[in-house]
Amino acid sequence: MALQKTKKLIRSYVPFYRRNLAIAIPVMLSQLGQAMVMLADTMMVGRIGTNELAAVSFANAVFLVGFVLAQGIAFGSTPVIGPNYATGNYRKAGLLFQHSIVVDATAAIAIGGGMYALSYFMDRMGQEEAVWRLAVPYYRTLVISLFPYLIFLAFKQFMEGLGNTKYAMQITILTALLNILLNWIFIFGKCGCPAMGVLGAGIATLISRCCMPILYLALFRKRPSIWRYFRFFGKRLNWKDVSRLSSIGLPIGLQMFIECSCFSLSAIMAGWFGSTSLASHEIAMNISSLTFMVVTGIASGTTIRVSHQLGQQHYTDMRKAGIASMHLSICYNLICALLMLTFRHQIPLAYTSDANVIGLSATLLIFAALYQIADGLQSVTLGALRGMSDVHLPMVIATTGYVCINLPISYLLGVKAHWGIYGIWTGFIIGLYAVAGMAIIRYLTKTRQIIRGAAAN
């Protein structure tokens, strides 16, 4: 009897799995394209030496903190544009697109300026001199690339609000391939160019990101049905729209900032135990980030689906869309965990030939496998909450899980209890499961309240 009920329940979710995946798969491929850039930087630079690999790890850890804050602000436009598009208010969707470009450009300038200033203090973050000297020029190049990337995100998030995720996928994969080609040329000095090592990887990323908004604009120009949205732009800024987009985007950015800061600070702590620990940490985190990119694709698709169902007032379907994505996340992350455990000794070989780094990386991949399900669930559930523009309490949840639980445990176990890098990764596991649990409770409670409120009216 229980088995029959389970089968019936699963069958009721099948249409939601299909709809969510139809939107999420292009986003997954787009996210994988972005991950390919970091993966290529890490793998190709790792072939030069351990210090170079550690420098990329250090620079990326610092850069990602500001990067995800800016990225999160850009994410705020999709849940605002989505309901307007779903109800046929195309003019308003166009105006929101205009204002999202302004918000994103402003965020890029403000955050990028602060990030660039931070580069003058990277020598004081406890890293070995050979590491931070290589890291600083690479990091500064990444910071410059933030502006074109944020403009690209304005286009991308607008199209996702319209339910179109394929264009971003095509552009991201194309520019990722360009980045890999330029990496080969600039890092190793091919086609007549001087070998620039770590800095070459940064220049390749900058060029590829500059191409992203240019390609999107060219694509828009060839599609009259999309180009018409530019004609809906107003002559003056509507500060209410700017405020609305900022009030949604900023908490999302802060939530992502808090999460990434935790991981970045952990990477800095890993560097306290030497370049071998930092390089091993980077390999394990790189693989974990690669699997996480697929989950963020599911999360973005969930944001779109939930926002459209909310706009159409299909509240029960809205709830089930979010839960369906949780099911998909669990299945996917369970497979990833098993693959990490099975191939943990082979995976590091793609990055380095250093036996010490390979051995430590294999152990850290066990830790990464243990938190896969929690990492996926927290991302997808927070994406569902974003679809309802519920962003303030999730920011509190992130602060509690990462700042009050993850970081203190990582520091106490890693530094004070002398567990080293293993203590740091134990903090990851505990913090991620705490955030996932709190986010799921919030989503189930919030959707239940909305459904009951609609029934009462």
N, C-alpha and C positions, 0 to 999 in steps of 0.2 A: 504493500500500500504506500509506504513511504517512498519507495523507488518510483512508483507511478506518479506520485505528486511531484517528485524532483524532475522527472522527464517532462511533465506538463509545464512546470515552471520554466525550464530551459527553453522549451518550444515557444513559450510566450515571449521570450527575449530574443529569439532568432532574428525577427525583423529589425530590432534595435541594433543587434550586432552588425547586420548588413549595412544599415544606414550610417551608423557611426564609422564603420571601416571605410565606406565609400568616400567620406570626407577626410578621414584620418590618414589613410594610406599615402596620399600625396604629401601630406604634412610630415609623415614619418620619413619619407624619402627626402624631403626638403631638409629635415633636421639631420638626417644621416649625411646629407651633403655638407652641412656645416661641421658635423663631427669629423668628416673626412679631412677637412682643412687642418684641424688641430691634430688629428691622427697622423697626417702626412708630415706636419711640422715635427712632431715628436719622433716618429719613426726615422725620418731622413736625417734629422739632426743627431739622433742617437747613434747613427753610424759614424759620426765624427769622434765622439768620445763621451765619457760619463759626465764631465763638467758641463759640456754643451747640453746634454740631456737635462741635467739638473737646472741649468740656466733657463731653459724653456719652461720647465715645470714651475720655477720660481716666478718668472715673468707672467705666465698664464694665470697663476694663482692670484697675483696682485691685480692683473688686468680684469679678470672675470668679476671681481667685486663691483667695480663701476659699470662694467659691461652689462651685467644682468639687471642692475638698477635702471639703466637707460632702456634696456630691452623690455623690462616690466612696464615701464611708463608707456611704451608703444603698444603693449598688449591691451591697454585699457580701451582702445578704440573699437575692438571687435565686439565686445558685449554691448556697446552703445549703438553701433551701426547695425548690428544684426537684427534687433527687434524692429527697427525702422524699415529695413529692407523687407523683412518677413511680412509686414503689414502694408507694403506698397508705397511707403513714404520715401520715394527715391530722391526727391529734392533735398530733404533733410539729411539723407544718407550722404549726399554729395557735399553739403555744407560741413558735416561732421568730418568728412575726409579732408577738406581744406584745413580745418582747424587742427586735425591730428598732425598734419605736416608741420604746422607752426609749433605745436607742442613738442614734437619729436626733435625738430631742428634746435629748438631752445634747450632741450634736455641734453642733446649732443654737445652743444657748445659749453654749457655750464658744467656738466659732469666731466666732459673731456678735458676742460681746463684744470679742474681739480685733480684729475688722474695724472695729467702731465706734470703738474707741480709735485705730485707724490714721488715721481721718479728721482728727484733730488734727495730723497731720504731712503732709497732702497739699500744703500750701503750700511744702514743702521738697523737692519732687520734680522741680524744674527746669522747671515749667510757667509760662506767662505768667499774671500775676495775674488778668487778665480771665477766663481759662479756669478756674483752680482755684476762684475764688470762686463761679462758677456750678456747678461740679462737686460741691462738698462737700455741699450740702443734698440734691441728687439722690442722691448716693451713700449718705447716711445713711438715706434712705427705703428704698433697695434692701436695705440691711443688715437693717432691721426686717422686711422681707418674707421673709427667709430662714427664720424659724421656721415660719410656715404652709406654706411650700413644702416643707420637710423632712418635715413630718407627711404632706403629700400624697405625697411620695416613699415613705414607709413603706408606704402603701396600694398605691401603684403597683408597687413592686418585689415586694411579696407576691403581687399578682395576676399579675405576669409569671412568678413562680416556679411558679404554677399553669398557666401557658401562656395566660393571658387578657391580651391587650394592647389590646382594643377599648375598655374602660371609660376607661382613661387617655387614649386618643385623643379620645374624645368630650368629656371634661371639659377637656382642654387646649385643644382647638379652640374650645370654647364660651367659656372664660375669655379666650382670646387675642382673640376678637372683642369681648368686653366691654372688654378693655384698650384696643383701638384706639378704641372709642367714647369711653371715658373720656379717652384722650389728646386727642381732638378737643375735648372739653369743657373739660378743665383747661389744656391747653397754650395754646389760642387764646382761651379765655374765652367759651364758648358756653353757651346755656341759662341765662343769668343768672349764671354763675360768673365770677370775675375771671380774667384771663389770667395764668397762673402760669409759662409758659414751661417751662424745663428741670425745675423742681421739679414741675410738673404731670404730667410724664411719669412721675416716680418715684411720685407718689401714685396714679396710675392702675395702675401695676404692683403696688403694695402691696394695693390693694383687690381686684384680680383674683386675686392669690395667696391672699388670705384666703378667697376663695370656693372654691378648689380642694379642700382637705380637707373642707369642709362638704358639697360636692356628692358627694364620694366616700363619706362616711359615710351620706348620704341614700340613695345607690344601694345600698350594702351592706344597709341596713335593709330594703329592698324585695326582697332576694334571700335567701330562707331558706337556700339551699344555701351561700351565702357567710357569712351572719350567724352560722351555726353555729360558725365558727372562733373567734368571740369567746367562745363557751361553753367552748372548750378552754383559755382563758387560766388560768394558775395564780394562786394567791393570793399567792405569793411569787416573787421573781425567782430564776431559776437562773443563778448567776454563770458557770457553764460555758458556757451558751448566749450570754450577753453577751460572754464572752471569745472564743468561736468566731466570732460575728458581727463582733466588732471586729478579730480577727486576719485576717479576709478583707477587711473593708471598709476598714480603715486603709491597708494597702498599695495598694489600688485608689485610694483618695483621694489618697495621696501621689504615686502615679504620675500621676494627672490634675492634681494640684497642680503638679508639676514641669513638666509640659507647658504648662499655662496660665500659670504664672509666667514661662516663657520668652517666650510671646507677649505677656504684659502688660508685661514689662520692655522688650520690643522696642517696644511702643507708647509707653512712657515715653521711650525713646531717640528715637523718631520725633518726639516733642514738642520735643526739643532743637533740631530743625531748623526750628521755627516752626509756627504754627497751620495753615498750608497743608499741610505735610507730614503733620501729625497728622490733619487732616480727610481727606486723601486716603488715608492709611493705614487710617482707620476705614471708609471706603467699600469699599475692596478687601477688608479683613478681614471686613466685614459680609457681603459676597457669598460669600466663601469659607466663612464660618461657616454661611451658609444652605445651601450644598451639603453641608457637613459634617454637618448635622443628619440628612439622609437616611442618610448612612453610619453614624452612631451608631445609627440605627434598625436597620440591618442588623446592626450589632455586638451590640445588645441581643437581637435575635432569635437570633443565633448563640449567645450566652451561654445562652439558654433551651434551644435545641435540643441543644447540647453537654451541658448539665447533665442533661437528661432521658435522653439516650443513655448517659451515664456511669452514672446511677442504675440503668438497666436492663441495664448491662454489655454494650451493643452497641458495642464499641470501634471496629470498622472503620467503622460508620456514623457514629460520633462524629467520627472523623478526616475523613470525606468531607463531613460537615455544615459543618465549618470551612473546608475547601478550596472548597466550593461558594460560600460567602459571599465568599471572596476573588475568585472569578470574577465574581460579581455586582458587587462593588465596583469592579473594574477597568473593566467595561463602563460602569457609571454614571459614574464619575469621568472617563473618557475623553470622554463626551458633554458633561459639565460643562465640561471644559477647552476643548473646541471652541466651546461657546457663549460662554464668557468671551472667547476670542480674537476671535470674530466680532462680538460686540456690546460690546466694551470701551469704545467711544466713546459709546455710547448709554446704558449702565447708569448712569454717574455723574449723568446729567441728572435721574434720579429723586430725587437727594439734594440737589443744589445747582445754582445758576446761576453760581457763581464759575468763570470760565474757567480760572484757574490750577489750582484743585482738580480740575476735570474732566480737564484734560490729564494731570496727574500720576497721577490715579486710573486712567486708561486704561492708562498704562504699568505700574502696579503690578498690574493685572489679568493682564498677561502673565506676571508672576512667579507669581501665584496659580494660573494655568493649569498652569504647569510642575510644581507640586508636588501637583496633585490626586490622581494615582494613588497616590503615596506616602502622602499623608494618609489616603486611604481604606483602604489596605492595613494601615497600622499600627493604625488604629482597630478594624477588623474582626478582625484577628489577635489583638489584645489582648483583645477581647471573647470570642473562642474560648478563650483561655487562662483567662479568668475563669470560664468554664463548667466548667473542670476544677479550679477553686479554686487555680490556679497563678498566684499574684499577687506573690510576692516577687522572683523573677528579672526579671519584666517591669518592676518598679519600678527595678531596677538598669539595665535596658536604657533606660528613659526617662531616668534620670539621665545615663547615658553620652551618649545622643543629643542631649539638649536642653541639659544643663548643660556637658558637656565638649566638645561639637561645635558646636551651634547658636549659643548665646550668645557664645562667644569669637569665632567667625567673624563674626557680626553686628557685634560691637563693633569688631573689628580692621578689617574692611572699611568699615563705616559711619562710624566715628569717626576711627580712626587713618589709614586709607587715603583718607579724605575722599570715599568713594562716597556718603555720605549715606544716604537712605532705601533706595537700591538695594542698598547693602551689607547692610543689615539683612535685606532680603528674600532675598538670596542665602544668608544663614545659615539661613533657614527651609528652603529647598530642600534644602540639604546635610544638615541635621539630620533632617528628616523621612524622607528616603531611608535614612539610617543606621538610624533606629529601625525602619522597616518591614522592612528586611533582617534585622536581628537578631531581631525578633519572629517572622518567618516561619520562620527556622531553628529557633528555640525550639519553635514549635508542631509542626513536622514531626518534630523529634527526640523531643519529649515523647510524642506520640501513637504513634510507632513503638515506643518503650520500653514503653508500656502494652499495645499489641497483642502484642508479643513476650512480655511477662511473662504475659499471659493464656494464650497458646498453650503456654508452658512448663508451666503448671499444669494 
